[in-house]
Structures are given as structure tokens and as C-alpha cells.
Amino acid sequence: MANKAYAKGYRFEREVFKLFSSSGFYVIRSSGSHGVFDLLAVKDGIAYGIQAKYNNHISAIEKQAMINCYETYGIIPLYVYRMKGKPIQIICLLNNKVIKPEELTRINEICGNAHVKKLIKLNGGRKDE
């Protein structure tokens, strides 16, 4: 790995991958990180798109692209970062709530149930709506 920033980012992505995997998620890494998300994590039939940054440098364009994926595909956007010497921070971009790593088992509750409504809408809605 030629550059130190890339190496740090790669190691951090691997750490986030392991964190979600150890919490019962099926996790896939986007090779080369050329897509909207670095990682895709699935648990209980719900997909979470994860943008992992070793620092707190996510652009407004990146955030909007993540929200667009939610609007189009129902993938819940999570922003995961760590500042040097600080613990990992996980933020659900749907409601800007912070999720502690030890709370990943409660992620559906913390992110809210908006994703359920979105999934119903994306799958053709219900007759009673």
C-alpha cells in the first residue's frame, strides 16, 4: 500500500468490518471503495450501507449520495468514523442518532422504524395505505 492515508483507511475499514461481523451482521466490503458505501452489512433482512472514515471528513456530496441510496433502494446509511485516539462513532444518517458499538444489537430500534415503511413502499406498498 503506497500511501499512509490509504493504509490507515484500509485498516479502519477492516476494523469496522470485524465489528459488524462480530455483532451478527453479514458484511461485504466494496473492493477499491469506488461505490457510495465502503461496506454493506445485512442483518434480519435489513441492509445498512457503511461509509467508514478514519477521520471525520465526509463531504456533503457523500452524505447526499448515501441518502439517495436509502431513498432509491432502502439501504440505511451509516457513517462510521474515529478521530485519532478516540472511540469509534457510528451515526445513522436517517435521524443523526449516535450508535455505540456495544448497541449494534439494537440498531433497528435506534435508527427508528422509518426503514420498515421505506421497505414496504419499495415493495409495492400495502393495500390499506
C-alpha positions in Angstrom: 0.0 0.0 0.0 1.7 3.1 -1.3 0.2 5.8 0.8 -0.2 6.1 4.6 -3.7 7.6 4.5 -4.9 4.7 2.3 -3.3 2.2 4.6 -5.0 3.8 7.7 -8.3 3.9 5.9 -8.0 0.3 4.8 -7.1 -0.9 8.4 -10.1 1.1 9.8 -12.5 -0.4 7.2 -11.3 -3.9 8.3 -11.8 -3.0 11.9 -15.4 -1.8 11.2 -16.0 -5.0 9.1 -14.9 -7.1 12.1 -17.1 -5.0 14.5 -20.2 -5.6 12.4 -19.4 -9.2 11.7 -18.9 -10.0 15.4 -22.3 -8.4 16.1 -24.1 -10.9 13.8 -24.2 -8.9 10.5 -23.3 -10.4 7.1 -20.8 -7.9 5.8 -19.4 -7.3 2.3 -16.5 -4.9 1.5 -16.7 -2.8 -1.6 -13.3 -3.6 -3.3 -11.5 -0.4 -4.0 -14.2 1.6 -2.3 -15.4 3.2 -5.6 -19.1 3.0 -4.7 -21.2 5.0 -2.3 -20.5 2.6 0.6 -17.3 1.0 1.8 -19.2 -1.8 3.4 -22.6 -3.3 3.1 -23.9 -5.0 6.3 -27.2 -7.1 6.4 -29.0 -8.3 9.5 -32.6 -9.5 9.9 -33.2 -8.7 6.2 -32.3 -5.1 6.5 -29.3 -3.6 4.6 -27.0 -1.0 6.1 -24.6 0.9 3.9 -21.5 2.0 5.7 -19.1 4.8 4.9 -16.0 4.3 7.1 -13.6 7.2 7.7 -10.6 7.2 9.9 -11.2 10.9 10.4 -14.3 13.0 10.4 -14.0 14.1 6.8 -17.2 13.2 5.0 -18.4 15.6 2.4 -22.0 16.9 1.9 -21.9 15.2 -1.5 -21.0 11.8 0.1 -23.8 12.2 2.7 -26.3 13.1 0.0 -25.3 10.1 -2.1 -25.9 7.8 0.9 -29.3 9.3 1.5 -30.1 8.9 -2.2 -29.4 5.2 -1.9 -31.8 5.0 1.0 -34.5 6.8 -1.0 -34.0 4.6 -4.0 -33.1 1.2 -2.6 -33.9 1.3 1.1 -30.3 0.9 2.2 -29.9 2.5 5.6 -26.9 4.9 5.6 -24.4 4.6 8.5 -21.4 6.9 8.8 -18.7 5.3 11.0 -15.6 7.3 11.9 -12.9 7.6 14.5 -10.8 10.6 15.4 -7.2 9.8 16.4 -7.2 8.4 19.9 -11.0 8.4 20.2 -13.5 5.6 20.2 -15.5 4.6 17.1 -18.6 6.7 16.4 -21.5 5.2 14.4 -24.1 7.7 13.1 -27.4 6.7 11.4 -27.9 9.4 8.8 -31.7 8.9 8.8 -32.0 10.6 12.2 -28.4 11.6 13.1 -28.5 9.3 16.2 -25.2 8.0 17.5 -25.0 4.2 17.9 -22.3 3.0 20.3 -20.5 -0.2 19.1 -22.0 -2.1 22.0 -25.5 -1.1 20.9 -25.3 -2.7 17.4 -27.7 -5.4 18.5 -30.3 -2.7 18.9 -29.6 -0.8 15.7 -33.1 -1.2 14.3 -34.6 0.4 17.3 -32.0 3.2 17.4 -32.3 4.0 13.7 -36.1 4.1 14.1 -38.6 2.2 12.1 -38.6 4.5 9.1 -36.8 1.8 7.2 -39.7 -0.5 7.6 -42.0 2.0 5.9 -39.5 2.5 3.2 -39.2 -1.2 2.5 -43.0 -1.5 2.3 -43.1 1.4 -0.1 -40.3 -0.1 -2.3 -42.0 -3.4 -2.4 -45.3 -2.1 -3.7 -47.0 -0.8 -0.6 -49.8 -2.3 1.3 -53.5 -2.3 0.3 -54.5 -0.4 3.5 -52.2 2.5 2.8 
